[in-house]
Amino acid sequence: MQLDEKWSFVARKQKHCQADEDRCGDCWDHVALDAESRLVLSVVVGKRTEANACQVVHEVCERTDGRPLNLITTDEYPAYAAALTAVYGAPAPAGGPVPQTPRLPDWLVYATVHKVREDNRVVRVETRLVFGTLLSLAAALVWAVLGCVSTVFIERSNGTDRHRNSRKARKTYRFSKDWEVHRAMTAFTLYSANFCWCVRTLREEIIPDKQYRQRTAAMAAGLADRVWTLKEWLLFPSTKRYKLPPLRKL
């Protein structure tokens, strides 16, 4: 899983907002993405706070039934370390001493990406292990898509979403004017892309015909068997809960 935040703004830039205005100004998409299938697992829209970072991790834990994740990577935003500790940390036993830091599960491997810049350009990328051991990280990288610690898939997803949702372009007059409409459009573009948007790098080659079968993120994750139309996705009953297929055993 890869976690990242994408900046946009509502109504006006943050520097023009009053101190008591919390429904305008900077607005961040806190996104959790499955790097293998490119499936958007959760998105929380709001201010860039530790509470929202914790909320997106909590939703991922709930939607995956709390089962182990192979590898978690983010940038150096420190709120994610606290969020992972709060969500996945074991509670203190009743009647015993309260530990200073909750005990994390042995499977939890969390690493961050540090971009070194010179003259406002990235010259190299360094990785740092936050939770887990070097041995567990090496074992996780065997199954990782790229075989290294990175956030390239969620950064690519952020860039694609800026094109699909024009109100999130960095310099535009098409910015959102209403906070709730902005949240709704964010959920619309990101979650519909799971079922209706084919990802080129997920296509499968059909050997006998020497052609390619296009796939969406939901198809790669085992949640769909075809590319859905937008009408199908909009009219699908939202009360039925789908669970992700079981992960491969290491």
N, C-alpha and C positions, 0 to 999 in steps of 0.2 A: 504494500500500500504506500502511496505517495500523498503527502499533504502539502498544501500551499494556499496562499491567499492572493486574490486578484483585486486590484484597486479600481474603483470607479467613484462617482459622486452623484448626489441627488440634489436637484434644485440649484445649488451653487457650490462653489469651492469652499473648503473648510475655513479658509482664512477670512471669508466674508460672512461666516455664521456667528450668531451670538452664542454666549456661553450656555444658555439654557435651551438651545435648539439641538435636540438629539435626533430629529427625523429628517435632517438634511446634512449636506456636507459629505465627508468621506464615508464611503460604503464599501465594504470588503466582502468578497465571496470566499468563504472558508470551504475548500473543496477537498474531498477524499477520493482518490482514484485507485482502482485496481490496475497495476502496471501491466499485468499479463493480458487482461482482456480489454483494457481501456474503459472499463465500466465505471461510471460516476457512482460511488457508493453513497455519498451524502454531500449536501451543500448547505451551509448556514450563512445567511446574508445578514450583515450588521456591522457594527463598529469592530475595529481590530482590538479585541479584548481577550483576556484569558478565559472568560466565561464562554465566549463563542467558540474558541478553540477546543474547550472541554466538551461543548455540545456536539461538535462534529465528530469527535472521537467517541463520545457516548453513543451517537446514532450508528456509527460503524460497528461498535461492539454489539449493539442490539440487533442490527440487521444480519450479522454473521453469527448470532447466537453465542457470542463470546468465545468462539473457538480460536485456536492459535493462528496467527498470521506469520507468514514466512519471514518477511522483512518489512520494516517501516522506515521510510526516509522522508526528510523534510529539509528546508533551509535552516538557518540558524535562529529562527524565531523561538525564543525560550519558552513560550507558552505551551508548546506541544509536549515538552518533557514533563511539565507539571500536569498537563491534561492526561497523558498516558499513565502517569503515576496515580492520579485520582481515579481513573476509570478501571485500570487493570490491576492496581495494587491490592494485595490481600488485606482485608480488614483486621484489626487487632482482635485477638481472642478475648472473649468476655471474661472479666475478672482478673485479667493479667495486666502487666505493665504496658502502657501505650508506647510503641516504638516511635522514634523520631521520624523515620521514613518508612512508608509501607513496603512490605516485601513484594517484589515484582515476580511474576512467573518466570520460570527458567527459559521458556520458549521466546520471550520478548527480546527481540533484537532491533534496536533503534539506532540509526546513524544519521548524521547531518552532512550537508554539503556546504562547504565554505568557498566562496568565489573571491579570489585575490585579484584586485583591480589596480591598474596603473594607467594614469591619464584617462580615467573613466572608462577603461576597457578591461574586460576579463582576460587575464594573461595565463591563469592556471586555476584549477579546481582542486581543493583539498577535501578529504573526507575525515570525519571524526566520529568515533564510536561513543555513544552516550550510554546505552543500556545493552547488556549482554557481554559476552566474551569474544575474543578474537577467533576462537575455534567455532563458536556458534555463528559468527558473522561469515566465516569462510564457508561453512556448511550451507548457510542461507544463500550466498552468492552463487553456489552451484546451480540452484534452481531459478535464480534471478534472470530476467529477460536479457539484460545486457551483460550480466556477470560482474557488475560493479555497482557501487553506491551512486545513485544519481536521482535527479528529479526531472529528467528530460520529458517524460511522458505527460506529466501534469502541466509542465510549462507549455508543451505543444497544445494540450487541451485548452489552456487559458488563452493562447493566441488564436486558436480556432473559434473559441466562443466569442472573442471580441469581434470577429468577422460576422458571425451568425447573429449576434445581438448588437446592432449598430449603436445603441445608446451607451455602450461601454468603450467606444473608441476614445483614445486619450485626448484628442483635441477635436471637439465636435459641438455643434449646436443641437444635436439630437439627444442630449443627456436626459435622464429621467427627471420628471418634475414632481412625482409622487413616490413616497417611500414604499408603500405597499405594492404599487404597480411594478416598481423596480424589482422587488422580491419575487413577485409572480412571474415576471418575464425571465428572471434568472432561473427559476425552477423549470419553466417551460422549455427554454433552450437546452439546458444541460440534461434534464431527464429524458426529453424526447430524443435527444441525440443517441441515447443508449440503445433505442429500438429502431430508429428511423434513419440514422446517419451511418453510411458504410465507411469503414476505416480502411484505407488502402493497404496498410501494413498488416492487416488481419486477413487478407484474402487468401483463399486456399487454391492450390493448383489442382486441376482435374487432369490426371495423367492421360487417360485414353483420348480425350478431346484436345489436350494441350491448351486448355482454357483456364480461366480463373473464376472461382465462385466468390462473389463479394460477401462480406460478413459485417454485421454490426457488433458493437460491444456486447449486447445482450446475447447474440448468437455465440460469440466466443466464450461467454460465461456460462452457457448452457441454459439460458432463460428463454430463448426463442429459437425457432427452427427456420425462420425466414426474415426478410426485411419487412418490417411493418410500415404501413402507410401512416401518415399523420392522423388521418381520420380514425383508423383502428386504435391508435394509441390514445386519442382523446376520448373515445367512446368505451374503452375497456373499463370494466367495473373496478373501482379502486379499493373495494372492501376485501378483495381476495389477497392474501399475503403469500408472497413467493419467497422461498429460501434459496440461498445460493447452493450449488452442488458441493459435495464434500471436497476438501483439498487433498492433493496428493500427499501421501505419507513419505516422510524423508527416510 
